[in-house]
């Protein structure tokens, strides 16, 4: 192993390996033709949430996947166009639309859940529960490092614009 490996490259390589695995071996990938890997992860999240009886809204996807409102909106529009989801109004707030799976996507979701569980087993193979917990903690810390640097950059940009307005 390298003495000082580049973490970003390693994470990208792992992401690519997982994507390629699903593209080659997945029944549901064939059924979800022309959806990106990220969109498929979102479908999996929606499937799990529905099975747990949770209502999911656009902001939940933004928060759970760390993606922008406009990106989520585009993804949801694509999923609607492919008849995989519907957006339904809720009685307590007409502005809110919960995301609901269609029967077509539920069938795909069952296959997808099985394949996801198989991939998770492959990823965890050879690691103890303690090592998995430590890895998740390290990854969470890295995500927080990135998020805090993005927040700092956004604040600097805002202050710079305010100075320019004066």
Secondary structure as GFF3:
##gff-version 3
##sequence-region A 1 166
A	DSSP	alpha_helix	7	25	.	.	.	ID=ss1
A	DSSP	alpha_helix	27	31	.	.	.	ID=ss2
A	DSSP	alpha_helix	37	51	.	.	.	ID=ss3
A	DSSP	beta_strand	56	57	.	.	.	ID=ss4
A	DSSP	alpha_helix	58	65	.	.	.	ID=ss5
A	DSSP	alpha_helix	69	81	.	.	.	ID=ss6
A	DSSP	beta_strand	85	90	.	.	.	ID=ss7
A	DSSP	beta_strand	93	101	.	.	.	ID=ss8
A	DSSP	alpha_helix	103	124	.	.	.	ID=ss9
A	DSSP	alpha_helix	129	165	.	.	.	ID=ss10
###
